[in-house]
């Protein structure tokens, strides 16, 4: 049906053309030719404009697609950075809690040490008071024993070892007695042998 209408239009146009040619209306033909050329030029110009618009649209779409891809890539990168920062934050929080716990422990240790130091100061004061009374008499007794026995004792030995030097009239004799291997009487007898009976 549509093809018939087109064919009829074409037929009518052809008849009009034949009519123009037969009537020898050259001016009308020239006018029609000029109008046809103007329409053709407008059609070509419109095609160029549409083609340029399509090219520009394609370029805009490509540019927008590239920017969208870049933005998605950047978003992915930022999400990874955010995830890494969250991991670091969790680690730092855990370290901070450990540090706080260690700080509290050290604070308690410091308080304990200060308390111990105070106890030591108190004890030292008590010892100082005792030594001001006891040491002079001990020093006196020690000097008296040396004058009588001529024996100088070493005090930094093991508890069961008696060490010292007897300074006799002619020579010095070392003393080294293991009290765990002898009876107290034997130790006493051996020591009295060093003491001179000549007064």
C-alpha positions in Angstrom: 0.0 0.0 0.0 2.8 2.4 0.9 4.8 1.4 -2.1 1.8 2.1 -4.3 1.5 5.6 -2.8 5.2 6.2 -3.4 4.9 5.0 -7.0 1.9 7.2 -7.5 3.8 10.2 -6.1 6.7 9.4 -8.4 4.4 9.1 -11.3 2.8 12.5 -10.5 6.2 14.1 -10.2 7.3 12.6 -13.5 4.1 13.9 -15.2 4.8 17.3 -13.7 8.3 17.2 -15.1 7.1 16.2 -18.5 4.5 18.9 -18.3 7.2 21.5 -17.5 9.4 20.3 -20.3 6.5 20.2 -22.9 5.3 23.7 -21.9 8.8 25.0 -22.5 8.7 27.0 -19.3 12.5 27.3 -19.0 12.3 29.9 -16.3 10.2 27.6 -14.1 12.7 24.8 -14.8 15.6 26.9 -13.9 13.8 28.1 -10.8 13.0 24.5 -9.8 16.6 23.5 -10.5 17.8 26.3 -8.2 15.3 25.4 -5.5 16.4 21.8 -5.9 20.1 22.8 -5.6 19.3 24.9 -2.5 17.5 22.0 -0.9 20.4 19.7 -1.8 22.9 22.1 -0.3 20.9 22.4 2.8 20.6 18.6 3.0 24.4 18.3 2.6 25.0 21.0 5.3 22.5 19.3 7.6 24.3 15.9 7.1 27.6 17.5 7.9 26.2 19.1 11.0 24.5 15.9 12.1 27.8 14.0 11.4 29.8 16.5 13.5 27.2 16.3 16.3 27.4 12.5 16.3 31.3 12.7 16.3 31.2 15.2 19.2 28.6 13.1 21.1 30.8 10.0 20.6 33.9 11.8 21.8 31.9 13.2 24.8 30.6 9.7 25.6 34.2 8.2 25.3 35.6 10.9 27.5 32.8 10.4 30.1 33.4 6.7 30.0 37.1 7.1 30.5 36.5 9.5 33.4 34.0 7.1 34.9 36.5 4.3 34.7 39.2 6.5 36.2 36.8 7.5 39.0 35.9 3.9 39.7 39.6 2.9 39.7 40.3 5.8 42.1 37.4 4.8 44.3 38.7 1.3 44.5 42.2 2.6 45.4 40.7 4.9 48.0 38.7 1.9 49.5 41.9 -0.1 49.7 43.6 2.8 51.4 40.7 3.1 53.8 40.8 -0.6 54.6 44.6 -0.4 55.2 44.1 2.6 57.5 41.4 0.8 59.4 43.8 -2.2 59.9 46.5 0.2 61.1 44.0 1.9 63.4 43.0 -1.5 64.9 46.7 -2.4 65.4 47.5 1.0 66.9 44.5 0.7 69.2 45.7 -2.8 70.3 49.2 -1.4 70.9 47.8 1.5 72.8 45.8 -0.8 75.1 49.0 -2.9 75.7 51.0 0.2 76.4 48.3 1.4 78.8 48.3 -2.0 80.5 52.1 -1.9 80.7 52.0 1.7 82.0 49.6 0.7 84.8 51.8 -2.3 85.7 54.9 -0.1 85.8 53.1 2.5 87.8 52.2 -0.2 90.4 55.8 -1.5 90.3 57.0 2.1 90.9 54.7 2.5 93.8 55.9 -0.8 95.2 59.5 0.3 94.8 58.8 3.6 96.5 57.2 1.7 99.4 60.2 -0.6 99.6 62.6 2.3 99.4 60.7 3.9 102.3 61.0 0.7 104.3 64.7 0.5 103.5 65.2 4.1 104.6 63.4 3.3 107.9 65.5 0.1 108.3 68.7 2.0 107.5 67.8 4.5 110.1 67.3 1.7 112.6 70.6 0.1 111.6 72.4 3.4 111.9 71.0 3.9 115.4 72.1 0.3 116.4 75.6 0.7 114.8 76.3 3.9 116.6 75.9 2.0 119.8 77.2 -1.5 118.9 80.0 -0.9 116.4 82.3 1.1 118.7 82.2 -1.6 121.3 82.6 -4.3 118.6 85.6 -2.5 117.2 87.1 -2.2 120.7 86.6 -5.9 121.4 88.1 -6.8 118.0 91.1 -4.7 118.6 91.5 -6.3 122.1 91.4 -9.8 120.6 94.0 -8.8 118.0 96.3 -7.4 120.7 96.0 -10.7 122.7 96.0 -13.3 119.9 97.9 -11.4 117.1 95.3 -12.9 114.6 93.7 -10.8 111.8 90.5 -12.5 110.6 89.0 -12.4 107.1 85.3 -11.8 107.4 84.2 -12.5 103.8 84.5 -16.3 103.9 82.0 -19.1 103.9 80.2 -19.6 107.3 82.0 -22.9 108.1 85.5 -21.6 107.2 87.8 -19.7 109.6 90.4 -17.7 107.7 93.0 -15.3 108.9 96.7 -14.7 109.6 98.6 -15.1 112.9 101.4 -12.5 113.2 103.9 -14.2 115.5 107.2 -12.8 116.7 109.2 -14.3 113.8 106.8 -15.1 111.0 103.2 -14.8 109.8 101.2 -18.1 109.7 98.0 -18.4 107.6 95.0 -19.9 109.3 92.4 -21.9 107.3 90.1 -24.2 109.4 87.0 -26.0 108.2 84.8 -26.0 111.3 82.4 -28.5 109.8 85.2 -31.2 109.8 86.3 -30.6 113.4 84.7 -30.3 116.8 84.5 -26.9 118.5 87.0 -28.2 121.1 89.6 -29.1 118.4 89.1 -25.7 116.7 89.5 -23.9 120.1 92.6 -25.9 121.0 94.2 -25.2 117.6 93.6 -21.5 117.9 94.9 -21.3 121.5 98.2 -22.8 120.2 98.8 -19.5 118.4 98.5 -17.4 121.5 101.7 -16.6 123.3 101.8 -17.3 127.0 104.6 -14.9 127.6 103.0 -11.7 129.0 
